[in-house]
Amino acid sequence: MLKIAGTAAGAAAIGAAVPTTSASAAGTAFAHPGLLHTRADLDRMAAKVKAGATPYTAGFAKLTANRHSQTGWRPNPQTAVYRGAGSPQNYAILYNDIHAAYQNALRGHVTGENGHLDTAVAILNAWSAKLTSVEGSADRFLAAGLYGYQFANAAELVRDHDDFDLPRFQKMMLDVFSPLSEDFLKNHNGAVVSNYWTNWDLTAMCCVLAIGILCDDKAKVDTAVEYFKHGEGLGAIKNAIPVVHPDGFAEWVEAGRDQGHALLGIGLMGTFCEMAWSQGINLYGYDDNRFLKAAQYVAKWNLGEDVPFTPNTRDKGAINGWSGTETVSEEAPVDPAMTRPVWAMIANHFTKRRGLSASYLTRIAAKSAPEGGGGDYGPNSGGYDQLGFGTLAFTRDRSTRPESPASPSASPSPASNSGSGAAPAAPSPSSSPQGGRDGDLAATGTSDLPAWTAATGLTAVAGGLLLLRRRARANRDAQ
């Protein structure tokens, strides 16, 4: 039986990549906008919609049809937000307002209509002027994590708007949301580290990372990235994905829980990786594309096909209190009709940005398109766990060569044997879509050399030197 426990590494800072883009020249630590959407992403969406390109137009139609994306939205800020049994729950007010802010901000960037940006700013300013706490049962940690990372993404889209009170909003995020998420990753609400399922960690990780970037707090970003790689809880990548098969698939631990939480977890880890990518940190490819293998696994399972599942046992209970164990022996049944707006982001990263083959991701992303957002997937909180609109936001043309993260690190370190996650040079046609450590150049002779090699009469020695230089450059680019 597999007892799920992480590598005891704490949450020490690891020196996450710091971009050398215009953000550094402006005196900030990170590129902005730089969470789920960069400036290049926003420009691409606007250009594609203006040109009437598909499937962007279908994705944009989902956005404009959503009631949250209208300029008539009026915020309803609260002093305290409560989530969890035994409390006067009002957290639905918060997540509805957050999605209205995000959707209006996104719509404003696509169309150039200031009214939508103004609406987003009004919502965010109203909340930062009033909210002082997130409270409730243990579910308060979920609220802080989910709504913290979403709030940060909405704010990042309007951070340069003249009327947006960025310092006050940053203070709210640092005082109200970040402390709960950081405390959860450290103490897990006083429980043994595996008591809480993967999604609990992932919400907190997304919150800390997003707030770190929003507030130019490198220590928070370092803490979140280190936890992803080496954390003790179930959100760390090797605990969330404990079993890797030689056929290119890896088991997602919450597949033994239920379909809805497995979809949530894949979406949250994808969100975490996307936000890190925007800052030049490649976690998508970490540990030999471990997340890709798990995403393929969950996609295949959600398409109704059989996947293996290794029984695992997790410890439960409070430290110095009650204790127990739970054994999960098989994956839960699935409803092929169930979906969440998580697939476009992940599929487009691996197949379009990176040029890898991921047939199950491609199929499920096509099946789920066009993706909507909060309000399109039911009235309950689960329908608001992802910001969504991936068909509009993440569809991209296939790159002629794999992309590196948006903002390369200023002081990259050499690739490690554990898998750096660095973007390789142009892939060899003979290389396996799943094979090879992400960051390595395919060792396939001269197939990696540019077309002009033969035309200019480069000798085999010169060609070999070029390959060596490319490998050295790939190592320098590895984080």
N, C-alpha and C positions, 0 to 999 in steps of 0.2 A: 504494500500500500504506500502511496506517495503522501508523505506528510508535507504540507505546503508551508515552507518557512523560507525567509529570504536570507541573503548574505548579510551578516551583521556588519553594516558599514555606517549606520547613522545617517545623518543628513549634512555631512560636511560639504563645504563648497569645493568645487572642482575646477573652477576657472573656465566657465562656459565661454563660447566664442563671442567676441565683441566685434561688431562690424566696423569696417573702415570706410563706410559710405559717407554721404553728406551729413548723416546724423552726428558722426563724430566731429566733423568740422563745425557743427552747430553747438558743440559742447555737451551733447547728450550721450548716454551710454548705448542707446539702441536706435535702430532705424524706425521711423514713424511715417505713415501708419505701418504697423508691423506685428499684428496679431494674425487673425485668420485671413486678412486681406492687406496686401501691400499696395502701394501706388500703382505699380504695373498691373496688378490684378484689377483694380478699379477702372483703370484706363481701358483695359481689355474688355471688360463688361460693357462699358459705355460705347466703345467703338463697335462691338459686335451687335448690340441691340440697335444702334443707329443704322447699321448696315442691313438690318433685318435678317441676320444670320441665325440659322437653327443649330442647336436646340436652345440658344440663348433667348430667343423670343418667347419660346414656350415657358422657360424658366422665369422670365420677366413677367409674363402674364400671370403666373402663380403669385408673384409678389404683388402686383397691382390689384389683384382680386382679393387679397387678404385684408380683413378689416383693420388690422393693426398698422398697415402701411399708409393710412389716410391722414391728411393734415388736420383733420378735425379731432384727432385723439387728444383727450385731456387727461393729464396725470392725476393720480390720487395718492400722493406720498403719505407715508406713515412714519410715526416716530420709532416704533418698534415693529418688527416683522416676526411672526410666530409660525413655526411649523412643527407638527408632532402632536400625538394624542395627549390630551390633558391640558392643552393650551388653546387660547382663543385664536384659532388658525386664520390668518389673513394673508398667507404668502402668495395666494393666487393674484392678489392685487399687484404684488411686486413683479411676478414673472410676466404678467400681461403688459405692464408698463415697460419692462425691459425689452420685450419683443417689439413693442410699438416704437421704441427709440431706435432699436437696431434696424428694423424694417424701413422706417422713414429715412434713416441715415443712408442705408444702402440704396434706396430708391433715389434719394437726392443726388448721390454720386453718379448713378447711371444716367439720370435725365438732366442733371444740372439745375433742377428746380430748387431754389433756395427755400421755398416753403416747407419742404420735407426736412431739410437740414435744420431749419428753425424749430420745427416740431420736435425733432430728436433732442436738440439742445434744451428746449423748454422742459422736457420730461426729465432729463438728467440733472438739470439745475434744481428742479423742484425736489428731487429726492436727496440730493447732497445738502440741501438747506434744512432737511428735516430728520432724516433717518439717523438714529443713534445706536441701534442694536438689532441683532438677529438672535432670537431666543426660541425656547421650546424644549422638546425632548431631545434625544440623540439626533433626531432628524434636523436639528438646527445646523449640524455640520453639513448635511446634504444641501440645505438652503444656502449656506455660506459658499459652498463650493460651486454649485451649479449657477447660482445667480451672480456670484462674484466674477466668474470668468466671463459670463454673458454681459454683465454690466461693463466690464473692462473693454470688451470688443465693441460695444456700442459707443463708448466714450472715445476709443481710439479713432473712430471714423470721423469724429467732429472735434478732435482735440485742438485744431487750429482755427476753429470758428470764432469770430470776434466776440460773440456773446456767451461762449461757453466758459464757465468758471472752472477751469482745469485744476488749479491748486485746491479748491474746496472739494472737488470730486475726488482727487487723489487722496486727500485727507480722510474722506469717508471710507474709501477702499482700504486704506492702511489701518484705520481705527476699528472698522466694523467687520469687514469680511476676512482680510488676511489673517488676523490673529486666530480665528476659529479654525481655519484650514491648516495653518502651521501647527497649531496645538494638536489637531487630530492626527497629522502625520507623525508627530512625536509621541503622543500618549494614547491614541486610539480610544479616547473616552474612558480611560481606566480599564480597558479590556486587554486580554491577550492579543497579540498582534494579528493573528489570523481570525479573530472573532468576526470582523467586518469583511464582507465580500469585496471583491475587486473594485466595484463601482464607487464605493465610499472613498477609497484612496484616490481614485482617478479624478473625482470631482474636486478634492482638495488640491491635488497636484495641478490641475488646470487652473484653479483659482490663484495659487501662489505664483505660477509661471506668468499668467496674464497680468496680474497686478505688478509683478516685478518689471515686466516690460513697460506697462503703462506708466509706472512711476520711476522708470530708469533706475531700478534697484537691482544691481547685479547680484547681490548676495541672495536675494530671493530666487532669481533665475537659476543660480548655481545650485541652490538647495533642491529646487524642483527637478532639475536635470539629474542630479546625483541620485535622488530618490527613484526616478525612473530606471536608472541603471542598476542601483545596488540597494534599494530600500528593503526593509524587513517585511513590510506588509504585502497584501495580495495585489496591490496596484503596481508594484515593481514588475518590469517586463518578464523576468524569468519565473515569477510567481503567478502572474496572470496567464502566462503561456508556459506551463510546466513541462510539456512533452512535445518534442519535435520529431517528426517522422522523416525517414530518408526519401519519401516520395514528394517532398516539398510542401507538406501540410504540417501545421502545429496546432495542438489542442488548446482552445480557449477554456479556462477553468470554469467559467460560469455557464458553459454549455450544459453542465451537469445540474444547473439550478433551474433556469427557464429561458425561453426564447427572448422575452422582452428585455431582461437584464443583460443577456449576452449581446443583443443589438446595442443597448445603451453603452456597454463597456467598449465595444469596438469603435463606436462613434466617439467616445471620450478619449480613447487612446489616439485615434486619428486626429482629433482636435488638438491634443497635446503636441503631437508630432508636427502638425501643420503650423502651429504658433511658433514652435522652436525653429522650424525650417525658415520662417520669415526673418529670423535673426541669424541665419547662417549655421544653425545647429542641426545636423542630420540625425534624427532619432528614428525616422522611418526605416532606415537601413541598418540600424544598430544590431549587432550580434547576428550577422549573416542574414539580414532581412527577416528577422524573427517575426516582426509584426505582419509583414506581407504574408507569411505562411499561415498565421492565425486568421487574418482577414479572409484569405482564400478558404480556409476551413469553415469559418462561420458562414461565408457566402454559399458554399456548397451545401451545407446543412440547411440553410434557410431556403434554398431552392428545392428542398425535399429529397435530397440525395443522402445516402448513408455515409456516415463518418465514424471513425473509431473514437472511443473515449476510455481513458485509463482511470480506473477507480482511484480516488484520492480521499484522504482524511484530513480535516482541519480541526485544530483545537478551538474551543469556544469557552467563553466565560470571562469573569472579571478577575483582575489580578488580586490575589489574596482573598478571593471570594468564591462564588460558585464556579464550577468548571465542568467540562464535558467535551465530547467530540462529535463530529458529524462526518459520516462517510457517504460519498456520492459515487455511485457505481456505474451509472450510464447517463448518456446525454438525454435531456428532456425532449418530449415530442415537440414538433414544430407545426405551425400553420403557415404554409407557403404564401398566404395572402398578407401576413403581417409584415410591415415594413416601417422603417424610420428613415429620416432624411440624412443618412450617413454615408451612402455608398459613392456618390459622385466625387467627393473630395478624395477618398482613398483610391478609387479606381483610376482617376485622372493622374494622381501623383505617380503611381507605379507604371501605368501603361503609357501615359503621354509625356510626363516629365522625364521619367527614368527609362522609358522604352523597353520595359519588361513585359513578358507574357503573363497575364493573370486572367485566365478565361472565365473563372467563376465570378471574379469581381466585375469583369466586363458585362457578363450576363445579368447580374443582379442590379448593377447600376442602370442598365437599359430598362430592366423591368420596373424599377422604381421611379423612372423619369416621367415627367418633370418633377423634381422634388420641390415641395412647399416648405413651410416653416411653422412656427408656433401658431396654433389655431387651425391648422390643416390636418392635424392628426388626433383629433379628439379634444374634449374640453378639460380633461384632467391634466395633472402636472406632467405625466409622462409624455404628453404631446408637446411639451415645451422644454424638454431636456436638451434638445439641439436647436441651434439657431437656424439651421436648414438653408434652403434655396441653393443647394449645391449645383444643380443644373446650370443656373445662371452664374454662380460665383466661381465654380471650380472647373467647368468644362474648358479645355484648352486644346490647341492644335498639337499634334504629335511632334516632339522635338526631333530634329535631324541628328542631334547628339544629346546624350543625357545631360540634364541640367544639374548644376551644383546648387546648394542652398543660396537663397537670395542675397545674403550678405556674408561673404567669406570671412573667416576669423582673422584677426589682426596678428595673432601669434599662434598659428597652428602647431600642433604637436604631431610627432610621427604616428603613423597608423600602428595600432596594437594588434597582437595576435588574436584578440578576442573579437575583432570585427569593428572597424572604425566607423562604418556608415558613410564614408566619403563617396562622393559621386565619381564613378570611373570615367575614363576617356571612352571614346566611341566603342561600343561593344562589338565583339567579333561575331560575324554571322553564324559561326559554328558553336558559339558558347550557349550553354543551357540557359533558358529564361530564368530558372530558379537557381542555377548553379553559380559557384564562385562567391567568394566573400565580397560583399558590397564594399567597394573601395579598391579592389584589386583589378589590375589590367588583365584581360584574358590572355593567357599564354598560348597564342595560336600562330606563332611565326610572324609573318609580315602582314597578316590580314588587318592589323590595326594601323598600318602605315597609310598616310594619305595617298590619294590617287596620283599626285604629282611625283611620287617616289620613282616609279619606273620611267616616267617621261623625262626626268632630269638625270637619269642614269646613276642614281645613288647606289653605292656598293652595298653589299650585305653588311659590311662592317659599319658603314655610316647608318644604315637602317637600324642595326642593332643599337648603336649609340642613341639614336632617336627614341627607340623604345625605352632604353634605360632612363633617358631624361624624362620621358612621360611618366614612368613609374615613380621617379623621384618627385615629380610635380604632384602626382596623385597622393603620395605620402604627405607632402607638405600641405596639401589641401584637406587632408583628413583631420577631423577634430579629435 
